[in-house]
Amino acid sequence: MNWDIFLAPYTQTVDELKIKLKGMRKQFDYESRHSPIEFVTGRVKPITSIIEKAKRRGIALSNMEEEVQDIAGLRVVCPFVEDIYEIVELIRARKDFEIIEEKDYIEKNKESGYRSYHIVILYPVETIYGVKKLLAEIQIRTLAMNFWAINEHSLNYKYAGQLPEEVQTRLRNAAEAAFRLDEEMSKIRQEIQDAQKIFRRKND
C-alpha cells in the first residue's frame, strides 16, 4: 500500500474541518458572544497506530476506509460541559457532512474514567478523481476532560495498554476530580461569562 496516497485525502479532510470548526469559533468572537469553543486541534492517525488498530480488530487493510472511523480525528475543547452539547447541536445542523454515529461518554463515562462526546461523520472531500467520502471522528470535551485524556493516553503508551492496578485507580480518581471541577465551574458559569464580557469591553 502507498500510504502517502492513502492518507492524502485524510490530511485534506482534517485541514478543511479545522478551518470550518475554527470558523465557528470566530463567528462567536465577531458577535462578542461567549464561544463554546476554546480551541480546535486535528491530526491524521500515525501509520503504526492504524496498522495496530486494524490488527487488533481483525480489519483487513482493504477495508480500513469503511471500518476505521478515526484515521482523521478532530478535537474540539470547550470551557464548560454545557458548551459540549451546544457544539453538538451546531454540528448536527450543518449540511456539509453527514453524521454516522454519536457516542456520549459524558453521560456514561468509560470504565477508565474517560469522558468525551464523539461524533463520527462522513465527510465529502474533493480529490483530483472526484468526491471521496471519508469517515472522520470529532471529539468534544472540556479543558479538564482533555487534560485527563492526554495524560491517560501517555500512560497507556508507556505501559503498552497494560496499566498497573494502582495507576488505573489513581486515574479513575483523577477523572472524578476533573468532573467535579467541571461541575463546580458550571455553577459559576454565568459569573465567568459576565467577567469575560467586561474584560473584552475593556480591551476594545
Secondary structure, 3 states (H helix, E strand, C coil): CCHHHHHHHHHHHHHHHHHHHHHHHHHHHHCCCCCCCCEEEEEECCHHHHHHHHHHCCCCHHHHHHHCCCCEEEEEEECCHHHHHHHHHHHHCCCCCEEEEEEECCCCCCCCCCCCEEEEEEEEEEECCEEEEEEEEEEEEEHHHHHHHHHHHHHHHHCCCCCCHHHHHHHHHHHHHHHHHHHHHHHCHHHHHHHHHHHHHHHC
